[in-house]
Structure formats: C-alpha cells, structure tokens
Amino acid sequence: MKRGTFVYVPLSDTDDKIGFVIPNEKYGLVAYKARVTLEAIMASKHNSELLNIKEDVPVHLMKNITYAKEDIVMDCFKSHFRRR
C-alpha cells in the first residue's frame, strides 16, 4: 500500500473486543504510531448544545490519528470536551 492509504475496517463485528483486535486478526494491521494534538478552542453553538455549556467558553479539541506501518491510517477521530 502506498503512503497515506486509508483502509476501511468495519468495527461492528468486534464481538465485545477493543477496536484494534479486529484489524490485527482480520487485516494484519497493528497500531504502530499515533499523532495526537490537543488545543484550546472556543465552543461553537453546536458544541455548546452537545456539551451543555455556554457558547464561546474554552473547550479542548483533541485530534488523534493512529497509523499502522507504512503510514496506513487505521483510526482517526476528533473530540471536543471540557473539564468541569
């Protein structure tokens, strides 16, 4: 696979196992490295409704990309949260 290739890995058949078990057993993918960033942003109207907070208050934005070898992306997500 070439650099930056995305592989679709269905996680609905995990059988109550953590998500990376299926990619390893079925597809031979093993988490090799991850890039995680954390930054402070102001809550948007959408985030304030989801988090039950006021709009324009500081919240954390965490971004995570997990790679298998050869830079194959096997997981990515963004998360907004606020510590109370």
N, C-alpha and C positions, 0 to 999 in steps of 0.2 A: 504494500500500500504506500502511496506517496505521502509526503509531509502534509499535515493538516487535514487528513482524510477523516470524515465523520463516519462512524459505523452505527447503524440503528440496532440497538439491543433492547428487545422488549423485556421489561422488568415485571410484567404482570404474572409471569409464571415462576416467581421466586420461591413459592412454597414456604412462606414464612422465614426465608433466609434473608440476610442482608443483600442489598442490590449487587454487590460485586461478586457474589458467589456464582451467579448465572453466567456473567461474561467470562469468568475464568473457566468454568466447567464446559460450557457450550461453545464458546468462541475463542478460547485461549487468550483472552485479554486479562492482563494483570496490571493493576494500578502501579505506575512507575514513578510519576511525579505529579505535582499539583501546583497550580498558581492560584493563590488566594489573595484578594485585596479587600481592605476594609477602609471605608471612607465615611465622613460625616456629611450628610445632605439634609436639606430641609424637607419635611414631609409634604407631599403633594396632597391635593384634596382626596384623591383615590386612596393613598396610603393612610391618611388620617382617618378615613372611614373604616378601613380594614383593621387598623391598629387601635381604634377607639381613642384617638388622641386629637389634639388641636392641629389645625393646618399650620404649616410654616414653623414647626418646632423641630429641633435637631433629631435625626434618626440615623442609625447605622445602615449602610449599604454594604453587604458582603457579596463578592463575586467569587465563584470557585469554578475552575476548570481542571478536571482530572484527566491525565494522559496515560495511555499505555506506551510501550516502547514505540519508536519510530514516529512519535508525535501524533498518534491516533487519539482523537478526543473520545473518551468513553463516558464522560459525565460532565455536565455543566449546570449551574444554577445561579440565580440572584436571590438574595434575601434582604428584606427590609425589617429592621427590628429596633426596639427602643428599650433601654433598661429602665425599670421603674424603681 
